[in-house]
C-alpha cells in the first residue's frame, strides 16, 4: 500500500479527496511479522459508507488463521524476546510506535473515515491524537509500577510481583477502531504479553495498517498480530482457543455474554468486557448554563453519528424546563447536520453500513409507534450520493419503558424523559440493564454529589459530558461489562499477581 506521512494536512474536501486517490489499501492479516492472506483464501469486501464504493478486499480469517496467530504469539511469549524485556526497553519501543502513528496521522485518519464514515476532521483531531496519547501514556507508566512487600515477620520476606498473563486476544468494535484498539493493545504489550487483535469486519483497515507500524517501531514478530474477519468465525475461534490466556472485548452486550460462555467452555481464560450503554444525561432546572448543557447534550448524541457506547441517549430533564430545553436541543442540533465526511466542516458523517442504518431507521419507527413524539430529524439524507446518512432524531414525551429508552440503538436518536424530583431522576436513570456512564447538570453542590453517588454507572460527569483522560479508568456497571480500560487499573487485566515467600535462616 502507499504510505502517507503527515506533512501537509489537507484543509478542504478537495485536498482530502486528492489524498484519498494516492492511498493504497492493505487487506491482509498480519501474523508473525508479515502480511498474509487467510489460509482459506476467503475474503470480504470492504465498502465505504461515504458513497458505497468498494475500497478493497480483506482477508476473512477463520480457525486455521487463529491457530497460526496463537502459535506465533505463544512462541514469541515463551521465547522472552518481549515478555522478558526490561520494562524501560518495552517503553522505548512503544514510544516509537506512538511516534510512527503520529507521523502517519493523515493516512490513518483517512483510512478511518473512508472505512467507517466518521468526519475526517474528527478522525484527525480526536481519534489519531487519542490513540497516540493512549500508547504514550501507557508506555511511560510501565517502568514506574512497582511490586509490593508483605508485612512479614523478621525472618520472612513476602514479595508480590506482577507477571504478564501470556497470550491476549483483543476484539474491538467498529466505531472508534484505533482508540479502542490502543486502550487494549497498549497495556497488554507494555506488560509483556503477546497480542492478537481482531478488528471489526466493518472497519478493519487501520488495525491492519497499525501492525506494520508496530513492527517498524521494533515490536518483534509474533508479539503483535492482526486477524480481520467475522466475529462468528475468527472471533469465536480466539474465544474458544485453549492457548489464549486473556480475552478483552468492547462491543455489544449480547456478544459479550457469548464470549463469557466460550471462555467457560474452553480454558477458563480471563475475560474482560466493555459492553453496551444507555447513558442518562440528567439536567436540573438549576443547571448553571442551560445553553451549554443543551450544546453538550446535542454533541453527546450526534458526535460520531451517535455510534458511541457512552452516547447520552436518555436525556432526563426537570419538567419545569423541559419544553424550553427541548427547544435549545433542537437549535443546538442545527450544527450537527450530516455532510460529506471528507469535508473538514462536516460534524456528522455517514452511518457505518446498511445494516446499522436500517437498525436506526427501524428504531425511529418503533419510537413513533410506541407514542413518543418525534420533534426533530430522523430522516434519510444525501441518498443521491450512494452513502448512508441520517439526520439526528429527537423524541419528546418518552417513557423509560419504551424500547427507544431501554435498548441501545447506537445511532443519533435522543429520548427526552421528564422528571420532577432528584429521587425520581435517580430511579429513572438506574432503571436500566446498563451502567456505563451518566451526567448531572446542577449548580447545587449537594445535589451533584448525592445524585452522582446514587447513579449506578462507571463514569459520572458533572456539568459536562464525556470527560476524563488516560488517568481515569473507563468501564461499566451491570450489563455494561467488567474490567477497566485506561489508567493504571488497566494493567490489572493483563498481569498475574504472584506471591513469593522466602524463609530466612
PAPASE-806179 format. One line per field, with one value per residue (C-alpha): x, y, z; chain; residue number from 1; residue in three letters. Coordinates in steps of 0.5 Angstrom, whole numbers. Example, Ala and Ser with C-alpha at 12.3 -4.5 7.8 and 13.67 -1.06 7.14 Angstrom:
! PAPASE-806179
east: 25, 27
north: -9, -2
up: 16, 14
unit: A, A
pos: 1, 2
code: ALA, SER
! end
This chain:
! PAPASE-806179
east: 0, 2, 5, 3, 7, 3, 7, 1, -5, -11, -15, -21, -25, -22, -15, -17, -20, -14, -10, -15, -13, -6, -8, -7, -10, -8, -13, -8, -8, -1, 2, 9, 11, 9, 2, -1, -8, -13, -11, -18, -16, -23, -24, -30, -31, -29, -35, -34, -41, -39, -41, -42, -35, -31, -25, -21, -22, -20, -18, -23, -19, -22, -20, -14, -11, -13, -8, -3, -3, -4, 2, 6, 4, 6, 12, 14, 12, 16, 22, 22, 24, 19, 16, 23, 25, 26, 20, 24, 26, 19, 17, 22, 19, 12, 14, 17, 10, 7, 11, 10, 3, 3, 8, 2, -3, -6, -6, -9, -15, -16, -17, -21, -26, -26, -28, -33, -36, -34, -32, -24, -24, -26, -21, -15, -16, -19, -18, -11, -8, -12, -9, -2, -4, -6, 0, 5, 2, 2, 9, 11, 8, 10, 17, 14, 10, 13, 12, 10, 13, 8, 8, 12, 16, 23, 26, 21, 20, 14, 14, 8, 10, 6, 8, 5, -1, 1, -3, -8, -14, -17, -23, -25, -31, -32, -34, -27, -23, -16, -18, -21, -15, -10, -14, -12, -6, -2, -3, -2, 4, 7, 6, 10, 4, 4, -3, -8, -12, -19, -22, -29, -30, -34, -27, -21, -16, -13, -12, -8, -4, -2, 1, 7, 8, 9, 14, 17, 18, 21, 16, 18, 15, 9, 8, 3, -2, -8, -13, -19, -25, -32, -34, -37, -31, -24, -27, -30, -24, -20, -25, -25, -18, -14, -8, -11, -10, -14, -20, -21, -27, -31, -38, -45, -48, -50, -44, -40, -45, -43, -35, -36, -39, -34, -29, -32, -33, -25, -20, -23, -19, -19, -25, -26, -32, -34, -41, -47, -50, -56, -53, -57, -56, -59, -61, -64, -67, -62, -56, -51, -52, -58, -55, -48, -52, -56, -50, -46, -53, -53, -46, -47, -52, -49, -42, -39, -46, -49, -45, -42, -42, -43, -48, -52, -58, -63, -64, -67, -70, -73, -81, -80, -75, -77, -80, -75, -69, -72, -72, -65, -63, -66, -63, -56, -57, -57, -49, -50, -53, -50, -45, -39, -34, -28, -30, -27, -33, -37, -39, -44, -42, -44, -47, -42, -46, -53, -55, -53, -57, -63, -63, -63, -69, -73, -72, -74, -81, -81, -81, -87, -91, -90, -93, -86, -87, -81, -80, -73, -70, -70, -70, -65, -61, -56, -59, -56, -49, -50, -48, -51, -53, -59, -61, -60, -67, -70, -76, -80, -85, -81, -83, -77, -80, -80, -76, -72, -71, -69, -65, -58, -59, -52, -54, -56, -63, -65, -70, -72, -75, -78, -78, -80, -75, -68, -70, -75, -69, -64, -70, -71, -63, -62, -68, -63, -59, -53, -49, -43, -44, -48, -48, -51, -52, -54, -51, -52, -46, -50, -55, -49, -45, -52, -54, -47, -46, -53, -52, -50, -45, -38, -37, -41, -39, -42, -44, -40, -41, -36, -30, -24, -17, -12, -11, -18, -21, -26, -32, -38, -43, -48, -49, -44, -39, -33, -26, -23, -19, -15, -11, -6, -12, -12, -5, -9, -13, -6, -2, -2, 0, 5, 7, 14, 15, 22, 24, 31, 36
north: 0, 7, 10, 18, 22, 27, 33, 38, 36, 38, 44, 43, 37, 37, 36, 30, 27, 28, 25, 19, 18, 17, 12, 4, -1, -7, -12, -18, -21, -20, -26, -27, -21, -21, -20, -26, -28, -32, -40, -41, -35, -33, -25, -20, -13, -7, -2, 6, 8, 15, 13, 6, 5, -2, 0, -7, -14, -16, -23, -27, -30, -37, -42, -44, -37, -36, -43, -40, -33, -36, -41, -35, -31, -36, -38, -31, -30, -36, -34, -28, -23, -19, -21, -21, -15, -9, -5, 1, -2, -4, 3, 6, 1, 3, 11, 10, 6, 12, 17, 13, 13, 21, 21, 18, 21, 24, 17, 13, 19, 18, 10, 11, 16, 12, 6, 7, 14, 19, 26, 27, 33, 28, 23, 27, 31, 26, 19, 20, 24, 20, 13, 17, 19, 12, 9, 14, 15, 7, 7, 12, 9, 2, 3, 6, 1, -3, -9, -10, -13, -16, -14, -20, -23, -21, -28, -28, -24, -24, -21, -19, -18, -18, -22, -22, -26, -29, -29, -24, -23, -17, -16, -9, -5, -1, 6, 8, 3, 6, 9, 2, -2, 3, 2, -5, -7, -1, -4, -11, -10, -6, -11, -16, -20, -22, -20, -22, -16, -18, -11, -11, -13, -6, -2, -7, -2, 2, -4, -8, -1, -1, -8, -6, 1, -4, -8, -2, 1, -5, -10, -17, -22, -26, -21, -17, -20, -18, -22, -19, -23, -24, -25, -32, -34, -32, -28, -35, -39, -34, -34, -42, -43, -47, -43, -36, -33, -27, -24, -17, -14, -8, -9, -11, -14, -20, -21, -20, -25, -30, -29, -31, -38, -39, -38, -42, -48, -47, -46, -41, -35, -29, -25, -17, -14, -7, -7, -3, 3, 7, 13, 18, 26, 29, 36, 40, 47, 50, 48, 53, 54, 51, 53, 50, 44, 43, 44, 39, 34, 35, 33, 27, 24, 27, 26, 20, 20, 17, 11, 12, 7, 13, 17, 21, 18, 18, 26, 27, 34, 37, 38, 46, 47, 41, 45, 50, 45, 41, 48, 49, 42, 43, 49, 46, 40, 45, 45, 37, 36, 30, 32, 29, 26, 29, 36, 39, 43, 37, 35, 29, 23, 17, 11, 5, 1, -1, -6, 0, 5, 0, -1, 6, 8, 2, 5, 11, 8, 4, 10, 13, 7, 7, 14, 18, 25, 26, 33, 33, 30, 22, 22, 19, 25, 25, 19, 21, 20, 13, 14, 12, 19, 20, 27, 26, 25, 28, 24, 28, 25, 19, 14, 10, 3, 5, 1, 7, 9, 2, -1, 1, 4, 6, 12, 19, 18, 22, 20, 26, 24, 29, 28, 33, 31, 28, 22, 21, 22, 17, 12, 13, 13, 7, 3, 0, -6, -2, 2, 5, 13, 19, 26, 31, 38, 43, 49, 46, 42, 38, 35, 34, 30, 26, 24, 22, 18, 14, 13, 6, 8, 7, 14, 20, 27, 34, 40, 37, 31, 25, 28, 25, 23, 17, 18, 16, 9, 7, 2, 0, -3, -8, -11, -5, -10, -11, -9, -2, 1, 7, 9, 4, 0, -3, -6, -11, -14, -16, -19, -24, -23, -28, -28, -31, -32, -33, -36, -33, -38
up: 0, -1, 6, 7, 12, 16, 13, 10, 13, 8, 9, 5, 2, -5, -1, 3, -4, -7, -2, -2, -9, -7, -2, -2, 2, 5, 7, 9, 16, 20, 23, 26, 23, 16, 12, 9, 6, 10, 10, 6, 1, 3, 3, 4, 1, 5, 3, 4, 8, 5, -2, -2, -7, -6, -2, -2, -1, 6, 9, 12, 18, 21, 26, 22, 22, 29, 30, 27, 30, 37, 36, 34, 40, 44, 42, 42, 49, 51, 48, 52, 47, 49, 55, 59, 56, 61, 62, 60, 54, 52, 54, 49, 43, 45, 45, 38, 36, 38, 34, 28, 29, 30, 23, 19, 22, 16, 13, 19, 19, 12, 13, 19, 15, 9, 13, 18, 16, 21, 19, 18, 22, 28, 26, 25, 31, 36, 34, 32, 38, 43, 40, 41, 48, 50, 48, 50, 57, 58, 56, 60, 66, 65, 69, 74, 77, 83, 86, 94, 100, 105, 112, 115, 121, 121, 119, 113, 106, 102, 95, 91, 84, 77, 71, 64, 63, 57, 50, 50, 45, 44, 40, 38, 35, 29, 32, 34, 31, 33, 40, 42, 40, 43, 50, 50, 46, 50, 57, 54, 50, 56, 61, 56, 53, 46, 43, 37, 35, 32, 29, 27, 20, 19, 20, 20, 16, 21, 25, 19, 18, 25, 25, 20, 24, 30, 27, 24, 32, 34, 37, 35, 30, 34, 39, 35, 30, 27, 25, 21, 20, 23, 30, 29, 25, 28, 34, 36, 35, 39, 45, 45, 44, 49, 49, 49, 57, 57, 52, 52, 48, 47, 44, 45, 51, 47, 44, 51, 54, 49, 50, 57, 55, 50, 56, 60, 55, 54, 59, 64, 60, 64, 60, 61, 57, 56, 53, 52, 55, 55, 59, 63, 62, 68, 67, 73, 73, 77, 72, 71, 64, 60, 53, 55, 57, 51, 47, 50, 50, 43, 42, 47, 42, 35, 36, 32, 29, 35, 35, 42, 47, 52, 48, 52, 49, 55, 57, 63, 64, 70, 68, 69, 64, 59, 54, 54, 54, 48, 44, 46, 44, 37, 36, 38, 33, 27, 28, 27, 20, 16, 11, 7, 12, 8, 8, 15, 16, 17, 24, 23, 18, 15, 19, 18, 14, 11, 17, 22, 18, 18, 25, 27, 22, 25, 32, 30, 27, 34, 38, 34, 34, 42, 42, 43, 39, 34, 35, 30, 25, 24, 16, 11, 8, 2, -1, -8, -6, -5, 2, 9, 12, 17, 21, 28, 32, 38, 41, 47, 51, 52, 58, 61, 59, 52, 47, 45, 52, 54, 48, 46, 39, 37, 33, 33, 37, 43, 48, 53, 59, 64, 72, 78, 84, 84, 87, 81, 76, 80, 80, 72, 71, 75, 72, 66, 65, 63, 67, 63, 64, 67, 67, 72, 71, 77, 81, 87, 90, 95, 89, 85, 90, 92, 85, 83, 89, 87, 80, 78, 73, 72, 70, 72, 69, 73, 69, 63, 58, 57, 61, 63, 60, 61, 68, 70, 69, 64, 64, 67, 72, 71, 64, 61, 63, 68, 68, 66, 61, 61, 68, 72, 73, 66, 68, 73, 66, 63, 69, 74, 81, 84, 92, 93, 100, 103, 110, 112, 116
unit: A, A, A, A, A, A, A, A, A, A, A, A, A, A, A, A, A, A, A, A, A, A, A, A, A, A, A, A, A, A, A, A, A, A, A, A, A, A, A, A, A, A, A, A, A, A, A, A, A, A, A, A, A, A, A, A, A, A, A, A, A, A, A, A, A, A, A, A, A, A, A, A, A, A, A, A, A, A, A, A, A, A, A, A, A, A, A, A, A, A, A, A, A, A, A, A, A, A, A, A, A, A, A, A, A, A, A, A, A, A, A, A, A, A, A, A, A, A, A, A, A, A, A, A, A, A, A, A, A, A, A, A, A, A, A, A, A, A, A, A, A, A, A, A, A, A, A, A, A, A, A, A, A, A, A, A, A, A, A, A, A, A, A, A, A, A, A, A, A, A, A, A, A, A, A, A, A, A, A, A, A, A, A, A, A, A, A, A, A, A, A, A, A, A, A, A, A, A, A, A, A, A, A, A, A, A, A, A, A, A, A, A, A, A, A, A, A, A, A, A, A, A, A, A, A, A, A, A, A, A, A, A, A, A, A, A, A, A, A, A, A, A, A, A, A, A, A, A, A, A, A, A, A, A, A, A, A, A, A, A, A, A, A, A, A, A, A, A, A, A, A, A, A, A, A, A, A, A, A, A, A, A, A, A, A, A, A, A, A, A, A, A, A, A, A, A, A, A, A, A, A, A, A, A, A, A, A, A, A, A, A, A, A, A, A, A, A, A, A, A, A, A, A, A, A, A, A, A, A, A, A, A, A, A, A, A, A, A, A, A, A, A, A, A, A, A, A, A, A, A, A, A, A, A, A, A, A, A, A, A, A, A, A, A, A, A, A, A, A, A, A, A, A, A, A, A, A, A, A, A, A, A, A, A, A, A, A, A, A, A, A, A, A, A, A, A, A, A, A, A, A, A, A, A, A, A, A, A, A, A, A, A, A, A, A, A, A, A, A, A, A, A, A, A, A, A, A, A, A, A, A, A, A, A, A, A, A, A, A, A, A, A, A, A, A, A, A, A, A, A, A, A, A, A, A, A, A, A, A, A, A, A, A, A, A, A, A, A, A, A, A, A, A, A, A, A, A, A, A, A, A, A, A, A, A, A, A, A, A, A, A, A, A, A, A, A, A, A, A, A, A, A, A, A, A
pos: 1, 2, 3, 4, 5, 6, 7, 8, 9, 10, 11, 12, 13, 14, 15, 16, 17, 18, 19, 20, 21, 22, 23, 24, 25, 26, 27, 28, 29, 30, 31, 32, 33, 34, 35, 36, 37, 38, 39, 40, 41, 42, 43, 44, 45, 46, 47, 48, 49, 50, 51, 52, 53, 54, 55, 56, 57, 58, 59, 60, 61, 62, 63, 64, 65, 66, 67, 68, 69, 70, 71, 72, 73, 74, 75, 76, 77, 78, 79, 80, 81, 82, 83, 84, 85, 86, 87, 88, 89, 90, 91, 92, 93, 94, 95, 96, 97, 98, 99, 100, 101, 102, 103, 104, 105, 106, 107, 108, 109, 110, 111, 112, 113, 114, 115, 116, 117, 118, 119, 120, 121, 122, 123, 124, 125, 126, 127, 128, 129, 130, 131, 132, 133, 134, 135, 136, 137, 138, 139, 140, 141, 142, 143, 144, 145, 146, 147, 148, 149, 150, 151, 152, 153, 154, 155, 156, 157, 158, 159, 160, 161, 162, 163, 164, 165, 166, 167, 168, 169, 170, 171, 172, 173, 174, 175, 176, 177, 178, 179, 180, 181, 182, 183, 184, 185, 186, 187, 188, 189, 190, 191, 192, 193, 194, 195, 196, 197, 198, 199, 200, 201, 202, 203, 204, 205, 206, 207, 208, 209, 210, 211, 212, 213, 214, 215, 216, 217, 218, 219, 220, 221, 222, 223, 224, 225, 226, 227, 228, 229, 230, 231, 232, 233, 234, 235, 236, 237, 238, 239, 240, 241, 242, 243, 244, 245, 246, 247, 248, 249, 250, 251, 252, 253, 254, 255, 256, 257, 258, 259, 260, 261, 262, 263, 264, 265, 266, 267, 268, 269, 270, 271, 272, 273, 274, 275, 276, 277, 278, 279, 280, 281, 282, 283, 284, 285, 286, 287, 288, 289, 290, 291, 292, 293, 294, 295, 296, 297, 298, 299, 300, 301, 302, 303, 304, 305, 306, 307, 308, 309, 310, 311, 312, 313, 314, 315, 316, 317, 318, 319, 320, 321, 322, 323, 324, 325, 326, 327, 328, 329, 330, 331, 332, 333, 334, 335, 336, 337, 338, 339, 340, 341, 342, 343, 344, 345, 346, 347, 348, 349, 350, 351, 352, 353, 354, 355, 356, 357, 358, 359, 360, 361, 362, 363, 364, 365, 366, 367, 368, 369, 370, 371, 372, 373, 374, 375, 376, 377, 378, 379, 380, 381, 382, 383, 384, 385, 386, 387, 388, 389, 390, 391, 392, 393, 394, 395, 396, 397, 398, 399, 400, 401, 402, 403, 404, 405, 406, 407, 408, 409, 410, 411, 412, 413, 414, 415, 416, 417, 418, 419, 420, 421, 422, 423, 424, 425, 426, 427, 428, 429, 430, 431, 432, 433, 434, 435, 436, 437, 438, 439, 440, 441, 442, 443, 444, 445, 446, 447, 448, 449, 450, 451, 452, 453, 454, 455, 456, 457, 458, 459, 460, 461, 462, 463, 464, 465, 466, 467, 468, 469, 470, 471, 472, 473, 474, 475, 476, 477, 478, 479, 480, 481, 482, 483, 484, 485, 486, 487, 488, 489, 490, 491, 492, 493, 494, 495, 496, 497, 498, 499, 500, 501, 502, 503, 504, 505
code: UNK, UNK, UNK, UNK, UNK, UNK, UNK, UNK, UNK, UNK, UNK, UNK, UNK, UNK, UNK, UNK, UNK, UNK, UNK, UNK, UNK, UNK, UNK, UNK, UNK, UNK, UNK, UNK, UNK, UNK, UNK, UNK, UNK, UNK, UNK, UNK, UNK, UNK, UNK, UNK, UNK, UNK, UNK, UNK, UNK, UNK, UNK, UNK, UNK, UNK, UNK, UNK, UNK, UNK, UNK, UNK, UNK, UNK, UNK, UNK, UNK, UNK, UNK, UNK, UNK, UNK, UNK, UNK, UNK, UNK, UNK, UNK, UNK, UNK, UNK, UNK, UNK, UNK, UNK, UNK, UNK, UNK, UNK, UNK, UNK, UNK, UNK, UNK, UNK, UNK, UNK, UNK, UNK, UNK, UNK, UNK, UNK, UNK, UNK, UNK, UNK, UNK, UNK, UNK, UNK, UNK, UNK, UNK, UNK, UNK, UNK, UNK, UNK, UNK, UNK, UNK, UNK, UNK, UNK, UNK, UNK, UNK, UNK, UNK, UNK, UNK, UNK, UNK, UNK, UNK, UNK, UNK, UNK, UNK, UNK, UNK, UNK, UNK, UNK, UNK, UNK, UNK, UNK, UNK, UNK, UNK, UNK, UNK, UNK, UNK, UNK, UNK, UNK, UNK, UNK, UNK, UNK, UNK, UNK, UNK, UNK, UNK, UNK, UNK, UNK, UNK, UNK, UNK, UNK, UNK, UNK, UNK, UNK, UNK, UNK, UNK, UNK, UNK, UNK, UNK, UNK, UNK, UNK, UNK, UNK, UNK, UNK, UNK, UNK, UNK, UNK, UNK, UNK, UNK, UNK, UNK, UNK, UNK, UNK, UNK, UNK, UNK, UNK, UNK, UNK, UNK, UNK, UNK, UNK, UNK, UNK, UNK, UNK, UNK, UNK, UNK, UNK, UNK, UNK, UNK, UNK, UNK, UNK, UNK, UNK, UNK, UNK, UNK, UNK, UNK, UNK, UNK, UNK, UNK, UNK, UNK, UNK, UNK, UNK, UNK, UNK, UNK, UNK, UNK, UNK, UNK, UNK, UNK, UNK, UNK, UNK, UNK, UNK, UNK, UNK, UNK, UNK, UNK, UNK, UNK, UNK, UNK, UNK, UNK, UNK, UNK, UNK, UNK, UNK, UNK, UNK, UNK, UNK, UNK, UNK, UNK, UNK, UNK, UNK, UNK, UNK, UNK, UNK, UNK, UNK, UNK, UNK, UNK, UNK, UNK, UNK, UNK, UNK, UNK, UNK, UNK, UNK, UNK, UNK, UNK, UNK, UNK, UNK, UNK, UNK, UNK, UNK, UNK, UNK, UNK, UNK, UNK, UNK, UNK, UNK, UNK, UNK, UNK, UNK, UNK, UNK, UNK, UNK, UNK, UNK, UNK, UNK, UNK, UNK, UNK, UNK, UNK, UNK, UNK, UNK, UNK, UNK, UNK, UNK, UNK, UNK, UNK, UNK, UNK, UNK, UNK, UNK, UNK, UNK, UNK, UNK, UNK, UNK, UNK, UNK, UNK, UNK, UNK, UNK, UNK, UNK, UNK, UNK, UNK, UNK, UNK, UNK, UNK, UNK, UNK, UNK, UNK, UNK, UNK, UNK, UNK, UNK, UNK, UNK, UNK, UNK, UNK, UNK, UNK, UNK, UNK, UNK, UNK, UNK, UNK, UNK, UNK, UNK, UNK, UNK, UNK, UNK, UNK, UNK, UNK, UNK, UNK, UNK, UNK, UNK, UNK, UNK, UNK, UNK, UNK, UNK, UNK, UNK, UNK, UNK, UNK, UNK, UNK, UNK, UNK, UNK, UNK, UNK, UNK, UNK, UNK, UNK, UNK, UNK, UNK, UNK, UNK, UNK, UNK, UNK, UNK, UNK, UNK, UNK, UNK, UNK, UNK, UNK, UNK, UNK, UNK, UNK, UNK, UNK, UNK, UNK, UNK, UNK, UNK, UNK, UNK, UNK, UNK, UNK, UNK, UNK, UNK, UNK, UNK, UNK, UNK, UNK, UNK, UNK, UNK, UNK, UNK, UNK, UNK, UNK, UNK, UNK, UNK, UNK, UNK, UNK, UNK, UNK, UNK, UNK, UNK, UNK, UNK, UNK, UNK, UNK, UNK, UNK, UNK, UNK, UNK, UNK, UNK, UNK, UNK, UNK, UNK, UNK, UNK, UNK
! end
